[in-house]
Amino acid sequence: MNKTVERIAPFLFGVLALGLWQGAVWGLQVPNYVLPGPVAIVQAYAGDYAVLNSALVSTLTVTLAALAASAALGVLLALAMAASTLVRAAIQPWAVILQVTPVVAIAPLIIIWVNQPFMALVVCATVVAFFPVLSNTAAGLAATPADLLDLFRLNGATRLQTLFLLRLPAALPYFLAGLRISGTLALVGAVVAEFVAGSGGFASGLAFRILEAGYRLEIPRMFAALMLLAFAGVAIYTALGLLSHLMLRRRDN
């Protein structure tokens, strides 16, 4: 019974919050151009769902491409850092600097340098998303139990055998945790990059539709695009959590 209540609690809370929101908008007679209610947002989506859904697909394409690039780049750099303390000393400070640099500040430069809109958006999103994979995977590789490393060494295992048969499997939970964080960050990076590109006239993705709706004061349509982004973020986080659960359960069996 408790498990069932826990599962439906988020939905019940959401329905309650939406009901209070709609009731407040009706009761206070708030204009739609100030704060639309859920009913107006659903109506705005229903009236323009084809354009909004197409924009969502565009944003998700950039997000998934950036997530794949982040996973590959993060794992490769983590392996290089684990293989050499010199490489770690060389890479880690620059990775941190890149992570703390606001992508909105460097996105215009990336868009100019890359000169191909889709790839520029992917690069911007990758810059935002790769660090959790890198840091978590590096931490997992460094956290391999010392007694197991000694056991492999005593049995004459090569460095490659130790890496692929011991250190990488031991780092898998860390990698998956980082990947789950990077999934949502890739979406954030894609949206920020689309905002910058949209300001420069490149019409693509939900961020551009949000800008467009804001310029036209179509606030319900803006909220509809925001809701699609929120649902996309939840879906990505949930899907990566399910992937993590399945992979770890398969590894442990």
C-alpha positions in Angstrom: 0.0 0.0 0.0 2.8 2.4 0.9 4.6 1.7 -2.3 1.4 2.5 -4.3 0.9 5.7 -2.5 4.5 6.7 -3.1 4.1 6.1 -6.8 1.0 8.1 -7.3 2.0 10.9 -4.9 3.8 12.9 -7.6 0.7 12.7 -9.9 -1.6 13.7 -7.1 0.6 16.6 -6.2 0.7 17.7 -9.8 -3.0 17.6 -10.2 -3.5 19.5 -7.0 -0.9 22.2 -8.0 -2.5 22.5 -11.5 -6.0 22.8 -9.9 -4.8 25.5 -7.5 -3.1 27.3 -10.3 -6.1 27.3 -12.6 -8.4 28.3 -9.7 -6.1 31.2 -8.8 -6.1 32.4 -12.4 -9.9 32.3 -12.6 -10.5 33.7 -9.2 -8.1 36.6 -9.6 -9.0 37.1 -13.2 -5.4 37.2 -14.3 -5.0 38.0 -18.0 -3.4 35.3 -20.2 -0.6 37.7 -21.2 0.4 37.9 -17.6 0.0 34.3 -16.4 -2.0 31.8 -18.4 -3.7 28.9 -16.6 -3.3 25.2 -17.5 -6.4 25.3 -19.6 -5.1 28.1 -21.8 -1.7 26.4 -22.1 -3.4 23.2 -23.3 -5.5 25.1 -25.7 -2.4 26.9 -27.1 -0.6 23.6 -27.5 -3.7 22.0 -29.2 -3.8 25.0 -31.6 -0.1 24.7 -32.6 0.9 21.2 -31.8 2.5 20.4 -35.1 5.0 23.3 -35.0 5.7 22.7 -31.3 6.2 19.0 -31.7 8.5 19.5 -34.6 10.5 22.0 -32.5 10.7 19.4 -29.7 12.1 16.8 -32.1 14.7 19.3 -33.2 15.8 20.0 -29.6 15.8 16.4 -28.6 18.0 15.5 -31.7 20.6 18.0 -30.5 20.3 16.8 -26.9 20.8 13.1 -27.7 23.7 13.8 -30.1 25.3 15.9 -27.4 24.7 13.2 -24.8 26.3 10.6 -27.0 29.3 12.9 -27.6 29.5 13.7 -23.9 29.5 10.1 -22.9 32.3 9.2 -25.4 34.4 12.3 -24.6 34.0 11.8 -20.8 34.9 8.2 -20.8 37.9 8.7 -23.1 39.3 11.5 -21.0 38.6 9.6 -17.8 40.6 6.6 -19.2 43.5 8.9 -20.2 43.5 10.5 -16.7 43.4 7.0 -15.0 46.3 5.8 -17.2 48.7 8.7 -16.3 48.9 11.1 -13.4 50.6 13.6 -15.9 47.6 13.4 -18.2 45.3 14.0 -15.2 47.3 17.0 -14.1 47.1 18.4 -17.6 43.4 17.8 -18.3 41.6 18.2 -15.0 42.1 22.0 -14.6 41.0 22.8 -18.1 38.0 20.5 -17.8 36.9 22.4 -14.7 37.5 25.8 -16.4 35.4 24.7 -19.3 32.6 23.5 -17.0 32.4 26.7 -14.9 32.5 29.0 -18.0 28.9 30.0 -18.8 27.9 28.5 -22.1 25.9 31.5 -23.0 29.1 33.5 -23.0 30.9 31.2 -25.4 28.0 30.0 -27.5 28.2 32.9 -30.0 31.8 32.1 -30.6 31.2 28.4 -31.1 28.3 29.2 -33.5 30.7 31.5 -35.5 33.6 29.0 -35.5 31.8 25.9 -36.3 29.7 27.6 -39.0 27.3 24.7 -39.3 24.1 25.3 -37.2 23.3 21.8 -36.0 26.9 20.9 -35.2 27.4 24.2 -33.4 24.4 23.4 -31.2 25.7 20.0 -30.4 29.1 21.4 -29.5 27.5 23.9 -27.1 25.4 21.3 -25.4 28.4 18.9 -25.2 30.4 21.6 -23.4 27.7 21.8 -20.8 27.1 18.0 -20.4 30.4 16.2 -20.6 31.9 17.1 -17.2 29.6 14.8 -15.0 30.5 11.8 -17.1 34.2 12.7 -16.9 34.3 13.3 -13.2 32.1 10.4 -12.2 33.9 7.9 -14.4 37.3 9.1 -13.3 36.2 8.7 -9.6 34.9 5.2 -10.4 38.2 4.2 -12.0 40.1 5.5 -9.0 37.8 3.7 -6.6 38.6 0.2 -7.7 39.3 -1.9 -4.6 43.0 -2.2 -3.9 42.8 -5.9 -2.9 41.2 -6.8 -6.3 43.9 -4.8 -8.1 46.5 -6.8 -6.1 44.7 -10.1 -7.0 44.8 -9.3 -10.7 48.4 -8.3 -10.5 49.4 -11.5 -8.7 47.6 -13.5 -11.4 49.7 -11.8 -14.1 46.9 -9.7 -15.6 48.0 -7.1 -18.1 47.1 -3.5 -17.8 44.4 -3.8 -20.5 43.0 -6.9 -18.9 42.8 -5.1 -15.5 41.2 -2.1 -17.2 38.5 -4.0 -19.1 37.8 -6.8 -16.7 38.1 -5.0 -13.4 38.3 -1.2 -13.4 35.7 -0.4 -16.1 33.1 -2.8 -14.5 33.8 -1.3 -11.1 33.3 2.2 -12.5 30.0 1.4 -14.3 27.7 2.7 -11.5 29.7 5.9 -11.4 29.5 6.3 -15.1 25.8 5.7 -15.2 25.2 8.2 -12.4 27.2 10.8 -14.4 25.3 10.0 -17.6 22.0 10.6 -15.8 23.1 14.0 -14.8 24.5 14.7 -18.2 21.2 13.9 -19.9 19.4 16.8 -18.3 22.5 19.1 -18.7 22.6 18.2 -22.4 19.0 19.4 -22.7 19.8 22.6 -20.8 22.9 23.2 -23.1 20.8 22.6 -26.2 18.2 25.1 -25.1 20.8 27.8 -24.2 22.5 27.3 -27.6 19.2 27.5 -29.4 18.4 30.8 -27.6 21.7 32.2 -28.8 21.2 30.8 -32.3 17.6 32.0 -32.4 18.6 35.5 -31.5 20.9 35.4 -34.5 18.0 34.2 -36.8 18.6 30.4 -36.8 15.0 29.1 -36.4 15.2 25.7 -34.8 14.0 24.0 -31.6 11.7 24.9 -28.7 14.0 27.7 -27.5 13.4 29.6 -30.7 9.6 29.0 -30.3 9.8 30.4 -26.8 11.6 33.5 -28.2 9.1 33.8 -31.0 6.1 33.6 -28.6 7.7 36.1 -26.3 8.2 38.6 -29.1 4.5 38.2 -30.1 3.2 38.2 -26.5 1.7 34.7 -27.1 2.3 33.8 -23.4 0.1 30.6 -23.4 2.1 29.3 -26.4 5.4 30.2 -24.6 4.2 28.2 -21.5 3.2 25.3 -23.8 6.8 25.1 -25.1 8.2 25.4 -21.6 5.9 22.5 -20.5 7.2 20.4 -23.4 10.8 21.1 -22.3 9.9 20.1 -18.7 8.3 16.8 -19.8 11.3 16.1 -22.1 13.7 16.6 -19.2 11.7 14.3 -16.9 11.5 11.7 -19.7 15.3 11.8 -20.3 16.1 11.5 -16.6 13.6 8.6 -16.2 14.8 6.8 -19.2 18.5 7.0 -18.1 17.5 5.9 -14.6 15.8 2.9 -16.1 18.8 2.2 -18.3 21.1 2.4 -15.2 18.8 0.0 -13.3 18.8 -2.6 -16.1 22.5 -2.4 -16.8 23.4 -2.7 -13.1 21.0 -5.6 -12.5 22.4 -7.4 -15.6 25.9 -6.9 -14.3 25.1 -8.2 -10.8 23.3 -11.3 -12.1 
